[in-house]
């Protein structure tokens, strides 16, 4: 325990020093202050994507008067914006001076957009826990069809049906623009889910599971409508209205009377979510520079379809910061806080650490439920292999045979705290509640095309547990 604490303290101290040095880090930029006027903007390579989608992400426009240095910085940022749409594999932006002014040339290489698929994916909370528990029943398989960049407007149309652990049907249509300026958009989704297995309780900070010999014991339906307003490139307001129903067997209600409310076997409710984000990251799927922050307010129970009188108000905030310290060294910090007020959660609603991307490295095997939480994840990265582009000539398809990849080594220090204000979660020896949690880790990340990331880390947590952990997303 002492060794872990010293390692954690030393690592945090090192990261804080490097974080501070990142504030003062400066990068070389063009120094040409020659005034130019953008005469025209030409786009090539967009066989499917409409030009309006591309022009919406640019930080310059025809007729702009600026210096060459400013244009260089704006072209760099515009390239990052276009890559963050996740509809292009590669983007090149160059400028050429002429007698009438400067012409900006944009070359895009589009991705493959139609994805009929055989689905085989883990249904556990994370890949590391699946490999640790070896509960191979928590695997989904099925068929799906996803059409990205639908109609050339960066919409996504998705249908899937799965068997296995989750018997699920999902249909969604997202990013539907409503106006010519692409400021207003909507999205819709419906899903149906049934299970003959269910995680019904947390004991020793582990989920307890029950499998019914008689078939289906949990059935859920969800419908979502969303509206987004994005006037500026890096700011977005989003409102979601969700309707959910859940029914469970008498056995599940007996195993945990709080699974829904007061041993009920059915519940239905609506909830409203408002989210505001500011996103200045250079990459959304593996950021190295920039910042991101968001605030979210969610109200469970809106009066309609609320026989159980659910009444929960939840606030969540994120602040992430990324620095380039030197040519190959980077530092990133991911921070989140959640606060709940008013009523109590049913067990059915995931809340706490250990679900999705809300976890502390070194605690992937555990869940820590509670009313409120915060966590901070901090990583020092070394770019072992800079972004490299290669051609796989044995693949005949142009949209797949040109790939890029990079490798990063990292050293991390994480900490978090989950509080129990109702004394509901400390039962059953859930000893991690109301206790400061921390860990250190060292790992390697492989970053490649189609937003793919594979991360492996060796972590030591507060209890001294040492293990390797695996993820298919950026640790930050």
N, C-alpha and C positions, 0 to 999 in steps of 0.2 A: 504493500500500500504506500509506504513512504517513497519507494523508488518511483512509483507511478506519479505521485504528487510532485516530486522534484522534476521529473521529466516534463510533466504538464506545465509547471511554473516556468522552467527554463525555455520551453518551446514558446509559450505565450510571450515571454519577455523578448525573445528573438523576433517573433512576428510583429510585435508592437514597434520595435526599432525599425524593422524593414518597412512597416506600414508608414511610419513617419517619414522615412527617407523617400517613400513613393510620392509623398505630397510635394516634395521638392524636385522630383525627377523631371527632366525636360527632354524633349525629343527634338531632333533636327527637323526643321521644316523648310520649305522653299523660301528664299529671301528676295525673290523678284517682285518689286513693287510696281512694275509696269501696269498701267491701267488698260484693261481690255473690255470689249463689249461682246457679249455672246450673241452672235448673229443667227445661229441655228443649232438645233439638237437633232442628231440622226440616230435611229435605233435599228439594229439589225439582229437577226437570229431569233426573233420572237414570232415563230410560226403560229403559236396558239395564244400567247399572252397579248392582250390588247395594250396598245401604247398608253392609254389613259392610266392603266394600272402602274406602268413603269414611271410615267411622268409624275404620278402622285407621290412617289418616294424621293424625288430629286430635291436637293436643297438649293438649286439654281434654276433659272428659267430664261427663255429667250428674251433679250433686251436688257438683261442685268449688266450693270457696270461695276466692275470689281477688279482687284489686283490679281496678278497671276498666282501669287501666294494664296490668296483667298480661294481662287478657283481650284487650286490643287487640294486644299483641305476639304472643300465642298464636294469635289469629285470622290475623294476617299470616303467621306461620310455617306454619300449617295450610293456608292458601291456596297457599303455595309447594309444600308437600308434595303437594297434590292435583294441581297443574299438572305436577309432576315425574313423575306416573304416566303422562303422555302419552296419556291417554284423554279429556281435556277440553280444549276450546279456550279457555273462559273459566270463571272461578270467582269468585263474589262471596260474602263472608261478612259478615254484619251481626248486631247484637244489639239486642234490644228488652227494656226493663224492664217488669215487670208486678207485680201484687200477690203472686204466688206465687214471684217470682224473675225471673231473666233468661232469655230465650229466644234461642238462637243460630239464625239463619236462614242456610242454605247453599244457594245457587243455582248449579247447574252447567249448562254447555252442552256436550253431548257431541260428540265428533268423529264423522266417518264411519269405520266400522270394517271394512267389507268392501272389499278392494282387489284386484279382478281386474285384471291389468295386462299390457300389452305391455312387455317389458323391453328397454331400449336404454341401456346403461351402459358406461362406460370400464372396461377390465380392466387398465389399467396401474397402477403403484404409486400414482400420483396424477394428477389432472387436468392439472396444470402440465407434468409430464413427457410426457404424451400429446400436448399441444399443441406442445411443444418438438420432440419427436422426429418427430411427424407419422406415427407408425406406426399407421395407421387399422385395421390388422388386429387391434389390441388393443382390440376392442370386442365386447361380448357383446350378444346379442339373443335373445329367447325369450318364454315365457309364465310367469306366476306368479299365485298366489292367496294373499293374506295376510288373515287374520281377526284383527284386534286386539280386545282386550277380550272374548275368546271366553267364552261362557256368563255374561257380565257379571262375571267374576272377574279381570279384568286378565290373562288368559292370552293368549298369541299362538300361533296355529296358522299355519304357513307352508309352502307348497309352491312350488317353482320349477324350471323346466327351461330351460337356455340353450344356444344354439349360438354360433358365432363363435369368438373366441379360446379361451374355455373351454366345453367340452361338459360341462355340469354338471347334476346332479340333486340337489335338496336337499329334505329334509322335516324339520321341527322342530316341537316343541310345548314351550313354555317357560312358566315361572311357574305350575306346577300346585300349588296349595295342598293340604297334606295334613292340616291340622288346623283346628279352628274358630277359633282365635286368629290364623290366618294367619302363624304364625311359621316353619313348616317348608314347604318347597316343593321341587319337582323339575323337571328339564327333560331332554329327550331330543332328539337330532338324528342324522341319517345323511346322508351326502353321497357322491356319486360324481363324479369329475372325470377327463376325458381331454383331451389336447392333442396337436396336431401341430406346435406351436411350443413352445419351452422356453428360458428364460433359464438358461444352464448355467455361466456363469463371470462374475467381476467383474474387469475390466481398466480401468485408469485411472479407477477408481471409477465405472465404467459397467457395466451388465449387458450381456453378450454373448448374442445370441439365435440360435437355430438353428431353421430350418423344414424339416420333412421332406417330400420330394416323394412319399413313400409312405404318408402318413397318420399315424395315432396313434403317438406315441413316448413319452408319459408317461401313466400311469394311476394314479389315487389313490382310495382308499376311506377314509372316516373315520366312526367312530361315537362318540358322546359321551353320557355320562350325568352329570347334575349334581345336587347336593343343596345347598340353601341354608338357613341358620338365621338368622332376623332377629327377635330378641326385642325389641330396642329400635328406635325409629324410624330412627335414623341410623347404626346399626352392623349389619354383615352378615358372616357367615362362609359361604364357599362352597367346595365340594369338587367337582372334575371328574375323571372317569376317561375317558381317550380311548384308542381303539385305531385305529391307522393302518397302511395298507399302501401301498407305492409300487413300481411297476415301470417300468423305462425300457428303451429300445432299446440295442443294443450300440453304436450310434453315439454316443449321449449319454454312455455310460460311457467311451468312448474319448476324447471331447472333454474330459471332466473325470472322471478316475477317483475323485475325492472327492465326486462328486455324491451318491452314497449312501455306501458304505464299500468301499474297496479294489477299485474297479472292479466292484463287484457290480451286477447288473441288477434286483435285487428286495430289498425290505426290509419288515419288519413289526415293530411295537413298540407298547408301551403307555406312557402317561405319566400321572402323577397330579399334580394342581395344587390347592394350598390358597391361598385368597385371603381376606384380611380387609380390610374397608373401613369408613371412617368418613366420612360425607358430610353436611356442613352447608352446602352451596351453596344459594343462593337459586334457581338454575336449573341443571339438569344439562346442557342443550344450549347455553346461553350464559350462564355465571355472571358476576355482577358483584360479589357479596358472599358472604362465608362462607369455608369451607375444606374441603378433601378430602385424605385421605391413605389409602394402602393399602400392604399388604405381601403379596407373593406368593412362594410356594415351589413350585418345579416339579421333578419327578424324571423324566427320560427313561430308560426301561429299567427294567422291574419284574420281570424274571426270566422271565415268560411271554412267548411269541412274541418272543423276543429272540435270534435266532440270531446276529446281528451283534454281540451283547454291547454294545449302546449303554448308556452309563453317564454321564449328565450331570446335575448338580445346579445349579439356577439360582435365584437370588434377585433379586427386583425390588421396588423401593419407589418410591412416588409421594408427593409433597407439593405441593399446590396451595393458594394463598392469594389471596383477592380482597378489596379494600378499596374503599369509597366515600370519596373524598378530600374532595369537596364536592358541591354539588347536581348537577353534570353530569360531574364528573371521577372516574375510577376507575383502579385499578391492579390488575393480576393477575400472578401468577407461577406457572409450571408447571415442576416439577422432578422428574426421574426418574433412577434409578440402577439398573444391572443388573450382577450379578456371577455368573460361571459357574465351576464347579470340576469336578474329576474328569476326565472324558473329553473328546473332541473332537466338534465338531458335524459332521454331514454337510452339504454345501452345500444339500441339499434343505430344511433347516430355516432359515427366515429368522432372522437374528440380527444385530443392529447397528442403525445409523441409516439411514433412507431408506425404511422399510417402514411402510405404514399411517399412523398419526398420530405415529410415532416419527421425527421429523425436526426439523432446524433450518431456520428460514426462511432462504431464500437458497441452500439446498442441495437443493432438491427434485429437481434433475436428477441427483443422485448417490446412490450407496449406499456406505456405509462399514461393511463387515462386521468383526466382531471378537468377542473373548471377553467383554469387559466394556465398558460405556459409561456416561456420564452426560450429561445435558443440562439446561439451564435456559433457559426462555423467559419473558421479562418484557415486559409491555405496559402502557403508559399510554393510557387511553381517554378520549375526549371524546364525550359523548352529543349529537351534532349535532341529531338529531330524536328527542325522547322518544317512548316507546311511544304510538302513535296507533291508534285504532280507527275503521274506516270500513266502510260497507255498499256492496257491489257489487250494485246493484239489478238489473242485467242478468243476474245468475246466479240462477236460480229455486230453487236448493237451499239451505235454511237453514244447513246445516252447512258451506257453503263461501262464502256471500256476506257473511259478517261476518268481517273479517280485522283483524289487528293487525300493526304493523310499527314498526321503530325503525332508526335509522342511527347508527353509531359510527365516529368517526375514531380512529386509533391510531398510536402511535409505539412501536417495539419494539427490544429488544436481546436477542439469543440467543447462547448459547455451548454447546459440547459437546466431548466427547473420547471416542474409541473406542480401546481398547488391544488389542494383539495379543500374547498370551502364548505362542503356539505357533509363530509365524513362518509361519502358514498364509496370512495375509491380506495381508501386505506384498508378496507376489509379484505379478507382472504390473503393476508400477508403480502400486499402490494407495497413493498418496502421502498420502492424508488420514488414514490409520491412524497412531496414536501421534503425533497433532499436534492442538494446540488449535485448534478451529474457532470462528468467531464471525461475527456479521452484525448489521446494523441494517436496519430497514425502516419504512416508513410505509404505511398502508393504510386501507381503509374496509370496514366490515361492514354488511350488510343482514340484519336479523333479522325473521322473520315467523312465521306460524302453521304448525301441524303440524311444529314443531321445525326449521323450515328456516332455514339460514344460508348466505349467499353472501359470500365474503371475497375481496377483491382487495388485493394488497400489492406495493409496489415495494421490492426488497431489494438490499443491497450486501453481499457476503460478504468473507471474509478475502482472497480472491484478486483482489478488485476487480470480480468479475462483477456486473453490474447487469441486473436483469430484473424483469418483472411475473410474479406468481404468483397462481393461482386455486385456491380450495378451496370445497367445499360443507359445511364444518363450522367450528366455532369454532376460531380459532388456538390457544386455550388450553383 
